[in-house]
Amino acid sequence: MSQGPRSGLAAVSSALLAMSRHLEVRDVLKTIVASARELLDAQYAALGVPDDHGGFAQFVVDGVSDAQWKAIGPLPRQHGILAAMLQDAKVERLADVRKDPRFEGWPSAHPDMSDFLGLPIRDGDEVIGALFLANKLRPVGGNPPHPPCPKPEGSCGFTAEDEELLSILAQHAAIALTNARLYERSRELTIAEERSRLAHELHDAVAQKLFSLRLTAQAAAALVDRDPSRAKGELQQVATLAAEAADELRAAVVELRPAALDEDGLVATLRTQVQVLDRAHTARVTFDSCGVRALPAAQEEAVLRVAQEALHNALRHSGAEHVDVTLARRAGGAVLRVTDDGGGFDTQRTRRAGRHLGLVSMRDRASGVGGVLTVESAPGKGTTIEMEVPGG
């Protein structure tokens, strides 16, 4: 390697820390590839995650521009050297990949590659990806890209030391990738649970109102001829029930609709949802924010979901007349507070009861992103739910 022992160790440490910071699979893949390319002074790096049909479910590159990547065309298939790494699960270090008998060519827009270092990413006995580098570069002042590293005829620019280092990186990449997949799976399960909860809520709230609406309309129809004044009263009740059912549906749709966190950010998304809930319920619902900066995506989603759960409790169960939501900056992170003036509850009894009011779920969401959830309440004293997340 071109780096001294101390700088080399620091570079490896930085690469491993970078991988551990991400939870989304795509972000993890991109970080692995960028780290490998920088660490081993390669012109190109790529990582492919195979699918079950001879192709790649995901394929991430570094060192290729967006225009180049678009010109290359469809994702590669599992053939040639890539297939060998996936099927044989062994390292490939080649002086010139183009001269290997397994080489099957590449699209005309594909960048030219010669020396090549690739190896599988394994989770136990399963190969979950292939990581490879091409074109060893000559380090000049630590500012790539540089000219290809001069090498004797027939030798590979990547060394045995490079191979060992990439193997270490691949082992940690397998851990980071597996953790990211588990995280995404847990999110899918959480979404399924939330949709199930909303389905029950729709049945309990909207379906009952629609049933009442039907009975009231039938009563009005029966009274139209013999008692018009009573029929008019029943029809007014029909209008009231229809409005309430529409409000319940509108509130449920807010929770079903994916939050536009990427486009609008946490503050704007929370403000919009609070405004809709304020219109949909008789209780006054307000929102205020102060100095909040963008948080990591996982934290923003957790804060939003805790806010939704706390608002659901306050508006459906507490009998509150006022519900206040605030989001403020604190020590580089943020703190969410949802306060209502409703009936409150005995926190000790609720703790023993387990999942009452979704508190366990909210605590899990908070701890899952390094945050803390606290609950203050007492019978007749309202409730305050606070969630604090650290800075990213």
C-alpha positions in Angstrom: 0.0 0.0 0.0 1.1 3.6 -0.4 0.2 4.7 3.1 2.2 4.3 6.3 0.9 2.0 9.0 -0.7 4.8 11.0 -2.4 6.5 8.1 -3.4 3.1 6.7 -5.1 2.1 10.0 -6.8 5.5 10.2 -8.2 5.0 6.6 -9.5 1.5 7.4 -11.1 2.8 10.6 -12.7 5.7 8.7 -14.1 3.3 6.1 -15.6 0.9 8.7 -17.1 3.8 10.6 -18.7 5.2 7.4 -20.3 1.8 6.7 -21.8 1.5 10.2 -23.4 5.0 10.0 -26.0 4.0 7.4 -29.2 2.0 7.8 -30.6 2.0 4.3 -29.3 -0.8 2.0 -28.6 1.5 -0.9 -26.6 3.9 1.3 -24.6 1.1 2.7 -23.7 -0.3 -0.7 -22.6 3.1 -2.0 -20.5 3.7 1.1 -18.8 0.3 0.8 -17.9 0.9 -2.8 -16.6 4.5 -2.2 -14.6 3.3 0.8 -13.0 0.4 -1.1 -12.1 2.6 -4.1 -10.5 5.3 -1.9 -8.8 2.9 0.4 -7.0 0.9 -2.3 -6.3 3.7 -4.8 -8.5 2.2 -7.5 -9.9 4.1 -10.5 -13.1 2.1 -10.5 -15.0 0.1 -7.9 -18.3 -1.7 -8.0 -20.5 -3.9 -5.9 -23.2 -6.2 -7.2 -26.0 -7.9 -5.2 -27.2 -11.0 -7.1 -30.9 -11.8 -7.7 -32.3 -15.3 -8.2 -32.6 -15.0 -12.0 -29.0 -14.6 -13.3 -28.9 -10.8 -12.9 -28.3 -8.3 -10.2 -30.9 -6.9 -7.8 -28.6 -4.0 -7.1 -25.4 -2.8 -8.7 -23.5 0.2 -7.4 -20.4 1.8 -9.0 -17.9 4.5 -8.0 -15.6 6.3 -10.4 -18.0 6.3 -13.3 -20.0 9.5 -14.1 -23.8 9.5 -14.3 -23.5 10.1 -18.1 -21.1 7.2 -18.5 -23.3 4.9 -16.5 -26.4 5.8 -18.5 -24.5 5.2 -21.7 -23.3 1.7 -20.6 -26.9 0.5 -20.5 -28.6 -2.3 -18.6 -27.2 -3.9 -15.5 -24.7 -6.7 -16.1 -25.7 -10.3 -16.0 -23.9 -12.9 -13.8 -21.3 -14.0 -16.3 -17.6 -14.1 -16.8 -15.5 -13.0 -13.8 -18.5 -11.8 -11.9 -20.2 -15.2 -12.1 -16.9 -16.9 -11.0 -16.7 -14.8 -7.9 -20.4 -15.5 -7.0 -20.3 -19.2 -7.8 -16.8 -20.2 -6.6 -16.7 -17.7 -3.7 -13.0 -17.0 -4.1 -10.8 -14.0 -4.7 -9.8 -13.0 -8.2 -6.6 -10.9 -8.7 -5.8 -10.5 -12.4 -3.0 -8.6 -14.3 -5.4 -7.9 -17.2 -9.1 -8.9 -16.9 -9.4 -8.6 -20.7 -7.0 -11.5 -21.2 -8.7 -13.9 -18.8 -10.4 -16.8 -20.7 -13.6 -16.1 -18.7 -13.8 -12.5 -19.9 -16.8 -12.0 -22.2 -16.5 -8.4 -23.1 -18.5 -5.3 -22.1 -20.6 -2.6 -23.8 -18.8 -0.1 -26.0 -19.4 2.7 -23.6 -17.9 0.8 -20.7 -14.6 2.3 -19.4 -11.4 0.4 -20.2 -10.1 -1.8 -17.4 -7.0 -3.9 -17.0 -5.7 -5.0 -13.6 -8.6 -6.3 -11.4 -9.2 -7.3 -7.8 -12.5 -8.9 -6.8 -13.9 -11.0 -4.1 -17.3 -12.2 -2.8 -19.1 -10.7 0.2 -20.3 -13.6 2.3 -22.7 -14.0 5.2 -21.8 -17.4 6.5 -22.0 -19.8 3.6 -24.2 -17.5 1.5 -22.6 -15.1 -1.1 -24.6 -11.9 -0.8 -22.5 -9.8 -3.1 -19.4 -9.3 -5.2 -17.0 -6.4 -4.6 -14.4 -5.6 -7.2 -11.9 -2.9 -8.1 -10.1 -2.1 -11.4 -7.1 0.0 -12.5 -4.7 0.5 -9.6 -3.7 4.2 -9.5 -0.4 5.8 -8.5 -1.1 7.9 -5.4 0.1 11.5 -5.8 -0.5 13.7 -2.8 -3.7 11.8 -1.9 -5.8 13.5 -4.6 -7.1 10.9 -7.1 -7.6 10.4 -10.0 -4.0 9.7 -11.0 -2.2 7.9 -13.8 -2.3 4.1 -13.6 0.3 2.7 -11.4 3.3 1.4 -13.5 3.8 -2.3 -13.2 6.0 -5.0 -14.7 4.6 -6.7 -17.7 2.1 -9.5 -16.7 1.8 -8.4 -13.1 -1.2 -7.0 -11.3 -1.1 -3.5 -9.8 -3.1 -4.7 -6.9 -0.9 -6.4 -4.3 -1.4 -9.2 -1.9 -1.6 -6.6 0.8 -4.5 -4.9 -1.1 -6.2 -8.3 -1.3 -5.9 -8.8 2.4 -7.2 -5.3 3.1 -10.2 -5.7 0.8 -11.0 -9.0 2.4 -11.2 -7.3 5.8 -13.4 -4.6 4.3 -15.7 -7.2 2.7 -16.1 -9.0 6.1 -17.4 -5.8 7.7 -19.4 -5.0 4.6 -21.3 -8.2 5.0 -22.2 -7.2 8.6 -23.3 -3.7 7.5 -25.3 -5.1 4.6 -27.0 -7.7 6.7 -27.9 -5.2 9.4 -29.3 -2.8 6.8 -31.4 -5.6 5.3 -32.7 -6.5 8.8 -33.5 -2.8 9.4 -35.5 -2.5 6.2 -37.3 -5.7 7.0 -38.3 -4.4 10.4 -39.6 -1.2 8.8 -41.7 -3.3 6.5 -43.2 -5.2 9.4 -43.8 -1.9 11.3 -45.7 -0.5 8.3 -47.8 -3.7 8.1 -48.6 -3.4 11.8 -49.6 0.3 11.4 -51.8 -0.5 8.5 -53.5 -3.3 10.5 -54.1 -0.8 13.3 -55.6 1.7 10.9 -57.8 -1.0 9.5 -59.2 -1.7 12.9 -59.6 2.0 13.5 -61.5 2.4 10.3 -63.8 -0.4 11.3 -64.3 0.8 14.8 -64.8 4.5 14.0 -66.0 4.9 10.4 -67.9 1.7 9.9 -69.9 2.3 13.0 -70.8 5.9 11.9 -71.8 4.6 8.4 -74.0 2.0 10.1 -75.7 4.7 12.1 -75.9 6.8 9.0 -77.8 4.1 7.2 -80.3 3.5 10.1 -80.9 7.2 10.4 -81.5 7.6 6.7 -84.0 4.7 6.8 -85.8 6.3 9.7 -86.0 9.6 7.9 -87.5 7.9 4.8 -90.1 6.2 6.9 -91.1 9.6 8.5 -91.2 11.7 5.4 -94.9 11.3 4.8 -96.4 11.0 8.3 -94.2 13.3 10.3 -92.2 15.7 8.1 -90.8 17.7 11.0 -89.3 14.6 12.6 -88.0 13.5 9.2 -86.2 16.8 8.9 -84.5 16.3 12.2 -83.4 12.8 11.2 -82.0 14.2 7.9 -80.0 16.8 9.9 -78.6 13.9 11.9 -77.7 12.2 8.7 -75.7 15.3 7.6 -73.9 15.4 11.0 -73.0 11.7 10.9 -71.8 12.0 7.3 -69.5 14.9 8.2 -68.1 12.9 11.2 -67.4 9.9 9.0 -65.7 12.1 6.4 -63.5 13.6 9.2 -62.5 10.1 10.4 -61.6 9.0 6.9 -59.6 12.2 6.4 -57.6 11.6 9.6 -56.9 8.0 8.7 -55.7 9.0 5.2 -53.2 11.3 6.7 -51.6 8.3 8.5 -51.8 6.0 5.4 -50.3 8.5 3.0 -46.5 8.1 3.0 -44.8 11.1 4.6 -43.0 13.3 2.2 -40.0 13.6 4.4 -37.5 13.5 1.6 -39.2 16.3 -0.3 -40.6 18.5 2.5 -38.6 17.6 5.6 -39.8 16.8 9.1 -41.0 20.2 10.1 -43.2 20.8 7.1 -44.6 17.3 7.2 -45.5 17.5 10.8 -47.1 21.0 10.3 -49.2 19.7 7.4 -50.5 16.7 9.4 -51.3 18.8 12.5 -53.3 21.2 10.3 -55.3 18.4 8.8 -56.0 16.9 12.3 -57.0 20.3 13.6 -59.7 20.5 10.9 -60.8 16.9 11.3 -61.4 17.0 15.1 -63.2 19.2 17.5 -60.1 19.6 19.7 -57.7 22.4 18.9 -54.4 21.0 17.5 -51.4 23.3 17.2 -47.8 23.0 16.0 -44.7 25.1 16.7 -41.0 24.5 15.8 -37.8 26.3 16.7 -34.4 26.0 15.2 -34.7 22.3 14.1 -32.1 21.2 11.5 -32.4 18.2 9.2 -31.9 14.9 11.0 -30.8 11.5 9.6 -33.7 9.9 7.7 -34.2 7.1 10.2 -34.5 9.7 13.1 -37.0 11.9 11.1 -39.2 8.9 10.4 -39.1 7.8 14.0 -40.0 11.3 15.3 -42.9 11.5 12.8 -44.3 8.1 13.8 -44.1 8.8 17.5 -45.9 12.1 16.9 -48.6 10.3 15.0 -49.1 7.8 17.7 -49.2 10.4 20.5 -51.7 12.5 18.5 -53.8 9.4 17.9 -54.0 8.8 21.7 -54.7 12.4 22.5 -57.5 12.8 20.0 -59.1 9.4 20.3 -58.8 8.5 24.0 -58.0 11.5 26.2 -61.1 13.8 25.6 -58.7 16.7 25.2 -59.8 20.1 24.1 -56.3 21.3 23.2 -53.3 19.3 21.9 -50.0 21.1 21.4 -47.1 19.7 19.3 -43.7 21.3 19.5 -40.4 20.4 17.8 -37.3 22.1 19.0 -33.5 21.9 18.6 -31.6 20.5 21.6 -27.8 19.8 21.8 -27.4 19.3 18.1 -30.4 16.9 18.0 -34.1 17.6 18.5 -36.9 17.1 21.0 -40.5 16.4 20.2 -43.2 17.2 22.7 -47.0 16.3 22.4 -49.1 17.8 25.2 -52.8 17.5 25.8 -55.2 18.7 28.5 -57.3 15.5 28.5 -58.2 13.0 31.2 -54.6 11.6 31.7 -53.9 8.2 33.1 -51.9 6.4 35.9 -48.5 5.9 34.4 -47.6 3.1 36.9 -50.7 1.1 36.1 -50.1 1.7 32.4 -46.5 0.4 32.7 -47.7 -2.8 34.2 -50.4 -3.2 31.5 -47.7 -3.3 28.8 -48.8 -2.0 25.4 -51.5 0.4 26.6 -51.7 3.4 24.3 -48.8 2.2 22.2 -46.2 3.4 24.6 -44.0 0.3 24.2 -44.0 0.9 20.4 -43.1 4.5 20.9 -40.3 3.7 23.2 -39.0 1.1 20.8 -39.0 3.6 18.0 -37.1 6.2 20.1 -34.5 3.7 21.3 -34.1 2.3 17.8 -32.6 5.6 16.6 -30.6 6.4 19.8 -33.4 8.5 21.4 -35.3 8.5 24.7 -39.0 8.7 25.3 -40.5 10.0 28.5 -44.2 10.1 29.5 -45.7 12.4 32.2 -49.4 12.0 33.1 -51.8 11.6 35.9 -55.6 11.2 36.1 -57.3 14.5 35.3 -53.9 16.2 34.6 -53.5 15.6 30.9 -50.5 13.9 29.3 -47.1 15.0 27.9 -45.1 12.7 25.7 -41.5 13.8 24.9 -39.0 12.2 22.6 -35.4 13.4 22.3 -33.0 12.2 19.6 -29.3 13.0 19.5 -27.5 14.9 16.8 -26.5 13.0 13.7 
